[in-house]
């Protein structure tokens, strides 16, 4: 198989690993491209396992980027959220939700790598040990610690995609109708709204807590959206019901809802223009 065909066979999976590691679609694309350059120079015909080689390259490149990204994110203005992706076309499973990717931010880079490779991509601990340069037992312990952190932040009962879509439809309909009581009913009492403007777009610098506060805030935003002629394109964003908001054809925000126990528990909005260019 020609080198380029062999690489393309694994490209989607490599992007999936890199995006979950970095929380950035653009950085993930850069890592995959860098992996291709190294792969094409490595005489792939001599490699025992091209997939293992490529996954190792991508993981190690991501680990290097995460080490430098940690310092940059400490100086980030306001809450940090991952770059949104449309999961009806590129990624389509539970492990790309914004809430999970934010949870993974609290892990060390190596914990994050081990958790994702083992629990999401089904690599064995022996393979992971070679990739991250740790012992098998170290990797198992890292996975247990990471899994405990993730599980503590997951809802007890995960709704099906159909249940999420049905509730989201009612939620967005209530927003369009200006139905305050309807919104409050659909929002959990302890719901959280988080906006990421990165200091480059209008967004709250701190998360907003409480269903009624969020409902009133969102209806205020809808009045502004109607005045300024924003258009809503309802899509699946990071594996969750959401929407792209456009003004004059340009994407100015991406929304994503987290739903549990029949209520909207999180409302996540990315407005930082640096994180929206790939959605154009």
N, C-alpha and C positions, 0 to 999 in steps of 0.2 A: 504494500500500500504506500503511495507517495506520502512524503512527510506531511504535506499540508492537509491531505485527507485524514491521516492518522490523528493529527492535532484537532481538526474540526470535529472528529468523532467524540472527543473529550471536552470540547470547548464549553458547552453548556454547563457541564458538571463543575468545571474549573471556575467559571463565573459564579456559580451557586456557592461554592466554598468561599471564594474571595469576598463576595458581597456580605455573607453572614459574618465573616471575620471582621470586616472593615465598616460595615454599615454605610458604605458609599458605593454607588453604582459606577461613578466615574473612576474612582480609585481601583475598583475591582477590574474594570476594563483595562486600566494601565498595567495592573499586575498580570492579567492574562496575556496581554501583548508582550510583556517582558518575558513571561514564561515561554512564549512562542520563539522569541529570539534565542533563548538559551537552548530550547529543545532542538531547534533547527541546526544549531551548531554542535550538537552532542552525538551525531551519528545515531539516530533513533533505531536503525536496524541492529545496532549492537546492544541495545538496552533489553534487559530481561523482561521488564514490565513498563511500557511507556506510561500507563496510567499512574503507577506508583511514582515514577520519576516526576511526572508533571504535577501530581498532587503535592509531592515534597517541595518542589520549587515554589508553587503557589503559596503553600502554607508558610514557608520560611520567609518569603517576600512579605507576606501579610504580617508576620510577627515583627519584622523589622519596621514596617510602617506603623504598627500599633504602638511601638515603644516611643516613637517620635510624636504620634498623634495624642498621646496622653497629656503631654505638656501643653500642646496647642489647645486642647479641650478645656484645660483648667483656666485659660484666658478667654474662652468663648463667651460672648455676650448673651445672657439669657439661657434658657434650657436648650440642651442639644438633643436633636432627634435625627435618626438616620435619613439618608436620601431616600425619598419614596420611589417605589417601582410599581408598575402596573402588572399584577400577578396573573391576569387572565392571558398573558402572552409570553412571559419570560420565566417567572417563578411561580409555583402554584401549590405550596404546601404551608403547613402551620408554622414552620420555623422561620418565616420572614416577617412575622408581625412586628410592628414598631415597638410594641410593649416588650416583646421578648428581646429584641435587639438592644433596647435600652437596658434591660436587666443584665444582659451579657456584658455591658460596659463596666459593671462592678467587678467582673472577674479579671484576673491577670491575663495577659495575652496567651500564655501557655495553657491556662485553665480553659480559656475560651476555645483554643484550637483543639484540645483533647476532647472537650464536651461535644463540639460540633462534629468532629471526625467520627467519634464513637456513636453518639446518640442520634445524630441526624444522617450521617453518611455511611454508617454501618462498617467502619473499619475496625479491625481487631486491635487489641492492645499491642501485640507484637509489631504490627505495621506502624501504628501510631508512635511507638517508642523510637523506631528508626527515623520517622519524619521529624519529630521534635527534639530528638537527641536526649531522651530520658530513658530510664529503665521501665520495663513493663509494669512493675509494681508501683513506681512513681506515677505512671499514667493512670493506672486504676484508681489510685488515691485522689489524683487531681480530678478525675471524672466524678467520683463520689462527692467531693466537695462542691464542684460546680453544679452537679445535679441537685444537691440539697438546696443550694441558693436559688436555682431556677424554680424548683417545685414549690418552695415557700411563697413564691409570688404568682403562682398560677391559680386561677379560679378552681374551685372544687369540681364544678360541672361545666365542661366545655360544650357550648351549643353547636349544632350542626351548621353547615354553611347555609342551608335553607332557612333555618331559624334566625340566623344573623341577618340574612337578606330581608326577611319579612319584617323584622323589628326595625331595621334600618330604613326601610321604605316608609314605615309609619313615622319614624323620627324626622326624616327629611320632609315629609308631607306636613307635619306639625310646624316645622320651621317656615315652610313656604306660606302656610295659612296664618302664621302669627299666633298660633295656639299655645299660649303660655301654660295653661293647665295640662294640655296634652303632652308638652315637652317635659314638664316636671314629673308627670306620671311615668314617662319612659326612661328618665334618668335615675340612676341609683342615688340615694341620699348622700353617699360619700364619693360621688363621681368626681373626676378630675379632668380639667381641660388644660392642655399644655400646648403652647405655641412656640415655634422656633423661627425667629426672624433674623437671628445672628447679628443683630445690630444694623442690618441692611434693609429691613422691611418692618412695617408696623406689626408688633406682636407684644403680648404681655411679657414682662421680664421674669415673672414668677407664675407658677401654675395657679389656676383658679379652682377652689374646692367647693363642693356642695351643689346638688342638683338644681335647686332653685336659682342660685346665683348664676350658674352656667346657662340656664334657660333664658334668663333675662339678658345676659351678655350676648348670647347668640341671636336673639331677636333684634337687639340693637345693631349687630353686625349685618343682619339681613336688610335692615332699613338702609344702611350705607350701601350695601351691594345693589339694592334696587335703584338707588339714586345714581350710582356710578356705572350702572349697566353691566354688572358682572354676569357672566354666564356660568351655569353649573353643568358639568359633565359627570354624571354619576358612573363611577367605575369601581372595580375592586383594586384597592391600594394595599400593598403588603399583606395580601391574603385576607383582608377585611373589607367590609363595605365602606365605601368612601366616595370622594368626588375630586375632580380637578376644577378649580375655579379660574376662569379666563377673563381677561379684559382686553378688548381689541384683538382677540385671537391669541394673546400671550398668556401662558400659565403663570398665575401669580400666587397660587396656593394649592396645596394638596392636603386633603382631609382623610382621616382614617378613624373608624370607630372600633372600640373594644367592647364586646358585649358578653355578659355573664349573668346567669340566673334571671334571664328575661328582662334585663335592664342594660342601658348604656353605662358602662363604668368608666370609660376614658374617651375623651375627644382629643385627637392629636392633629395638629395643623402645622405644616411646614411652609413657610413663606420666604425663607432665605433664598434669594434668586440664584445663589451659587449652587443650590441643591435641586434646582428645577429645570435647568437647561436641557437635560437629557429627555425631558418629557415633552419637549416642543414638537 
